[in-house]
């Protein structure tokens, strides 16, 4: 049972018009010298002072609040700024900026380029083969 429910029950028992409560149940809170009375009164005054009021409050639109807190993507403006100046950033730096802007998930990564295979061929030409044939087998 919470303290507030217990307190209310005790207050109902102490209410006038009711029959007297048992002496063990009654609390001596009403007297001027009761322990903690000053603290309770002070706490009550502070609660009344700090109560929030609607007077003078400006109602803001939920859509405006959403747009104000929404994340803004500045990548395009930054790239335009970097590219319009006389000193153009190095390709490696722009690639780094683009990579940083991309997400870290695999779906955000660009597809990896497969290395192009050179057509397989020999290092020797036809002339080399004929020369080798002449040297090895001799002249026919």
TORFIGU-355535 format. One line per field, with one value per residue: x, y, z of N, C-alpha, C, O in turn; chain. Coordinates in steps of 0.05 Angstrom, whole numbers, plus 5000, padded with zeros to 4 digits. Example, Ala and Ser with C-alpha at 12.3 -4.5 7.8 and 13.67 -1.06 7.14 Angstrom:
nx <- 5264,5257
ny <- 4886,4955
nz <- 5156,5142
cax <- 5246,5273
cay <- 4910,4979
caz <- 5156,5143
cx <- 5264,5258
cy <- 4934,5001
cz <- 5156,5157
ox <- 5285,5268
oy <- 4934,5023
oz <- 5169,5161
chain <- A,A
end
This chain:
nx <- 5017,5011,5042,5012,4959,4953,4958,4912,4872,4879,4866,4812,4794,4802,4768,4718,4653,4654,4660,4705,4771,4812,4859,4912,4914,4905,4939,4984,4984,4961,4974,5010,5063,5078,5119,5156,5117,5127,5162,5128,5090,5122,5139,5090,5078,5119,5106,5059,5079,5113,5080,5062,5036,4989,4985,5009,5038,5063,5034,5062,5068,5065,5087,5123,5159,5178,5203,5243,5275,5291,5340,5389,5414,5476,5510,5510,5514,5563,5597,5591,5612,5665,5681,5675,5714,5780,5821,5818,5796,5834,5827,5828,5813,5761,5737,5742,5709,5659,5656,5652,5604,5569,5530,5547,5529,5522,5488,5492,5540,5579,5577,5630,5683,5699,5763,5791,5804,5860,5864,5885,5947,6007,6075,6111,6122,6102,6147,6188,6179,6191,6246,6266,6254,6288,6338,6338,6323,6353,6369,6321
ny <- 4976,5044,5104,5150,5131,5108,5153,5181,5147,5151,5204,5204,5174,5210,5251,5301,5286,5234,5174,5169,5150,5093,5099,5084,5089,5142,5202,5252,5303,5352,5390,5450,5441,5397,5347,5361,5393,5446,5437,5411,5451,5489,5460,5454,5508,5517,5482,5505,5553,5537,5517,5504,5548,5566,5616,5667,5633,5609,5573,5522,5495,5426,5408,5448,5442,5391,5399,5435,5404,5364,5326,5356,5351,5369,5357,5367,5424,5431,5403,5434,5482,5466,5452,5499,5537,5565,5533,5468,5412,5353,5291,5246,5266,5285,5236,5213,5245,5234,5180,5182,5207,5170,5114,5063,5014,4954,4959,5012,5018,5027,4983,4936,4941,4894,4866,4877,4825,4809,4789,4723,4708,4695,4713,4712,4724,4705,4708,4699,4646,4621,4634,4606,4554,4549,4553,4509,4462,4467,4486,4470
nz <- 5000,4983,5010,5004,4999,5049,5081,5065,5082,5137,5144,5132,5174,5215,5204,5218,5247,5239,5276,5331,5319,5334,5388,5375,5320,5306,5288,5310,5278,5270,5308,5329,5339,5311,5281,5223,5199,5182,5140,5104,5093,5068,5023,4998,4984,4947,4906,4888,4867,4825,4787,4722,4674,4622,4605,4564,4532,4471,4420,4383,4317,4303,4256,4242,4284,4273,4223,4239,4272,4238,4203,4160,4095,4073,4033,3976,3972,3997,3962,3915,3932,3942,3891,3860,3870,3856,3871,3864,3899,3913,3878,3910,3959,3951,3939,3989,4019,3996,4007,4062,4069,4050,4074,4123,4114,4075,4033,4019,3996,3936,3878,3873,3827,3778,3764,3701,3656,3618,3551,3541,3517,3479,3494,3455,3385,3317,3286,3323,3335,3286,3281,3325,3310,3265,3290,3325,3298,3253,3185,3137
cax <- 5000,5028,5041,4990,4934,4952,4952,4884,4856,4881,4851,4784,4788,4804,4749,4696,4628,4658,4666,4733,4788,4826,4882,4937,4912,4905,4965,4984,4995,4948,4984,5030,5091,5081,5145,5154,5096,5139,5172,5105,5078,5141,5138,5064,5081,5137,5091,5040,5094,5125,5060,5064,5011,4987,4984,5033,5052,5057,5030,5077,5058,5081,5101,5145,5178,5190,5222,5265,5293,5298,5368,5391,5437,5491,5531,5510,5525,5592,5612,5591,5632,5692,5688,5674,5738,5802,5836,5800,5806,5845,5807,5828,5798,5732,5728,5740,5685,5636,5655,5644,5576,5554,5526,5566,5516,5531,5470,5499,5566,5577,5587,5659,5689,5715,5787,5789,5825,5872,5861,5909,5962,6036,6093,6126,6108,6107,6175,6204,6176,6206,6274,6272,6253,6313,6361,6337,6323,6371,6356,6311
cay <- 5000,5068,5123,5169,5118,5105,5179,5188,5131,5162,5230,5197,5166,5233,5271,5306,5274,5205,5166,5172,5127,5081,5117,5076,5096,5171,5215,5279,5320,5378,5408,5469,5432,5371,5344,5361,5410,5469,5428,5405,5476,5501,5445,5460,5534,5515,5469,5524,5573,5526,5506,5514,5560,5569,5645,5678,5612,5609,5546,5517,5474,5402,5405,5466,5430,5369,5410,5448,5384,5345,5328,5368,5340,5392,5347,5381,5451,5429,5396,5457,5501,5455,5451,5524,5553,5562,5509,5445,5391,5329,5270,5228,5279,5284,5209,5208,5259,5219,5155,5189,5214,5145,5098,5042,4988,4943,4968,5039,5018,5023,4956,4935,4936,4870,4872,4867,4805,4813,4764,4707,4705,4689,4736,4708,4728,4685,4710,4686,4616,4613,4636,4584,4530,4548,4548,4484,4440,4473,4493,4446
caz <- 5000,4982,5032,5000,5006,5078,5093,5060,5100,5164,5144,5133,5201,5232,5194,5237,5240,5241,5303,5338,5312,5357,5396,5361,5291,5303,5287,5321,5257,5269,5328,5319,5343,5298,5267,5193,5190,5168,5114,5087,5085,5050,4999,4986,4971,4923,4885,4876,4852,4801,4770,4695,4664,4594,4599,4551,4518,4442,4410,4359,4300,4304,4231,4244,4303,4259,4203,4253,4283,4217,4194,4134,4080,4062,4015,3950,3975,4003,3937,3897,3944,3938,3862,3846,3876,3838,3879,3865,3917,3900,3873,3933,3981,3944,3943,4017,4029,3986,4022,4090,4068,4046,4098,4127,4108,4049,4011,4011,3983,3908,3871,3868,3799,3774,3749,3673,3649,3592,3536,3544,3492,3484,3493,3430,3359,3297,3277,3344,3332,3262,3288,3343,3293,3249,3307,3339,3279,3231,3160,3122
cx <- 5018,5023,5018,4963,4931,4945,4923,4865,4856,4866,4821,4776,4787,4782,4727,4670,4630,4663,4696,4748,4802,4851,4908,4937,4915,4934,4963,4997,4985,4960,5006,5058,5096,5107,5140,5133,5106,5149,5149,5092,5096,5140,5112,5065,5098,5122,5072,5055,5104,5105,5061,5036,5012,4988,5011,5048,5043,5055,5045,5066,5076,5097,5126,5167,5193,5211,5246,5285,5302,5327,5369,5417,5451,5511,5533,5522,5555,5608,5613,5612,5660,5700,5688,5699,5760,5818,5816,5812,5815,5824,5805,5811,5768,5721,5724,5715,5660,5633,5645,5614,5558,5550,5546,5554,5525,5513,5477,5526,5563,5587,5616,5663,5707,5740,5784,5812,5834,5868,5888,5922,5991,6052,6109,6109,6115,6136,6194,6203,6192,6237,6283,6273,6279,6337,6361,6339,6343,6355,6346,6322
cy <- 5025,5087,5142,5156,5114,5131,5187,5172,5142,5188,5224,5188,5189,5254,5275,5294,5243,5199,5167,5146,5116,5098,5109,5085,5126,5181,5243,5297,5348,5398,5426,5459,5405,5370,5344,5379,5433,5461,5423,5430,5489,5487,5451,5487,5533,5502,5488,5545,5562,5514,5519,5525,5564,5598,5654,5657,5612,5580,5543,5494,5450,5399,5423,5454,5407,5379,5423,5427,5363,5349,5339,5358,5364,5383,5362,5409,5450,5422,5419,5477,5491,5456,5479,5542,5548,5537,5486,5423,5367,5308,5251,5240,5279,5256,5202,5221,5244,5193,5160,5195,5189,5130,5076,5015,4979,4953,4996,5040,5014,4995,4957,4927,4912,4878,4860,4848,4811,4787,4748,4703,4699,4715,4735,4714,4705,4684,4697,4656,4606,4613,4613,4557,4527,4541,4520,4460,4444,4480,4468,4443
cz <- 5000,5005,5029,5006,5036,5091,5089,5078,5128,5166,5146,5161,5220,5225,5215,5228,5240,5270,5307,5330,5337,5363,5382,5332,5287,5303,5298,5301,5258,5288,5316,5321,5330,5282,5237,5182,5173,5141,5094,5076,5064,5023,4984,4971,4946,4900,4872,4859,4826,4782,4742,4686,4634,4586,4587,4535,4488,4433,4384,4343,4302,4279,4231,4262,4289,4239,4216,4263,4262,4208,4166,4121,4066,4041,3989,3952,3980,3978,3918,3907,3939,3909,3849,3850,3855,3845,3882,3883,3902,3898,3897,3956,3975,3947,3972,4029,4020,4002,4051,4090,4064,4072,4100,4120,4080,4027,4002,3996,3952,3901,3864,3839,3796,3757,3721,3667,3621,3576,3537,3517,3499,3482,3467,3406,3341,3288,3297,3341,3308,3268,3306,3328,3277,3266,3318,3319,3256,3206,3146,3094
ox <- 5037,5003,5005,4945,4909,4929,4911,4845,4836,4853,4807,4754,4771,4779,4719,4666,4611,4668,4712,4738,4803,4862,4924,4959,4926,4951,4943,5020,4998,4955,5019,5076,5115,5116,5123,5129,5095,5145,5151,5085,5086,5140,5112,5055,5091,5126,5068,5044,5104,5113,5061,5016,5034,4993,5032,5070,5020,5073,5041,5055,5101,5119,5147,5191,5217,5233,5268,5309,5318,5336,5352,5438,5439,5528,5554,5539,5570,5629,5633,5626,5677,5724,5701,5704,5759,5828,5799,5836,5806,5805,5783,5797,5752,5699,5705,5701,5641,5611,5631,5600,5536,5566,5561,5569,5533,5522,5470,5533,5545,5603,5626,5650,5727,5738,5776,5835,5819,5869,5909,5909,5999,6043,6119,6085,6130,6148,6213,6223,6205,6251,6304,6290,6290,6354,6382,6354,6349,6330,6360,6316
oy <- 5026,5085,5150,5169,5118,5132,5198,5183,5142,5194,5239,5194,5189,5273,5256,5291,5229,5216,5164,5124,5130,5110,5127,5088,5135,5170,5256,5307,5366,5422,5419,5468,5391,5390,5330,5381,5439,5475,5430,5432,5500,5499,5453,5490,5546,5510,5487,5553,5576,5503,5544,5513,5564,5605,5648,5662,5615,5563,5558,5475,5453,5388,5415,5456,5404,5368,5422,5432,5345,5371,5332,5355,5376,5399,5369,5417,5467,5432,5423,5489,5507,5461,5481,5559,5530,5523,5486,5418,5362,5307,5242,5225,5274,5253,5188,5210,5241,5185,5143,5188,5188,5134,5071,4995,4996,4956,5004,5061,4999,4983,4976,4910,4909,4894,4837,4854,4816,4765,4760,4696,4698,4735,4756,4709,4687,4663,4683,4642,4585,4595,4601,4540,4505,4525,4508,4442,4425,4479,4448,4424
oz <- 5015,5019,5049,5018,5047,5110,5107,5089,5142,5186,5159,5171,5240,5240,5228,5204,5241,5286,5288,5334,5357,5345,5377,5321,5267,5317,5294,5306,5249,5284,5297,5306,5336,5270,5227,5158,5152,5121,5071,5053,5044,5002,4959,4949,4926,4877,4847,4838,4806,4762,4740,4691,4622,4562,4598,4525,4482,4438,4366,4355,4304,4280,4222,4256,4292,4237,4205,4262,4268,4205,4149,4134,4048,4033,3980,3935,3970,3973,3905,3891,3932,3902,3827,3833,3839,3828,3900,3881,3880,3914,3904,3970,3993,3956,3980,4046,4036,4009,4062,4110,4074,4091,4081,4121,4063,4004,3980,3985,3944,3915,3852,3827,3811,3739,3717,3672,3603,3588,3534,3497,3522,3471,3458,3406,3347,3284,3290,3344,3309,3259,3302,3333,3275,3257,3320,3323,3241,3206,3143,3080
chain <- A,A,A,A,A,A,A,A,A,A,A,A,A,A,A,A,A,A,A,A,A,A,A,A,A,A,A,A,A,A,A,A,A,A,A,A,A,A,A,A,A,A,A,A,A,A,A,A,A,A,A,A,A,A,A,A,A,A,A,A,A,A,A,A,A,A,A,A,A,A,A,A,A,A,A,A,A,A,A,A,A,A,A,A,A,A,A,A,A,A,A,A,A,A,A,A,A,A,A,A,A,A,A,A,A,A,A,A,A,A,A,A,A,A,A,A,A,A,A,A,A,A,A,A,A,A,A,A,A,A,A,A,A,A,A,A,A,A,A,A
end
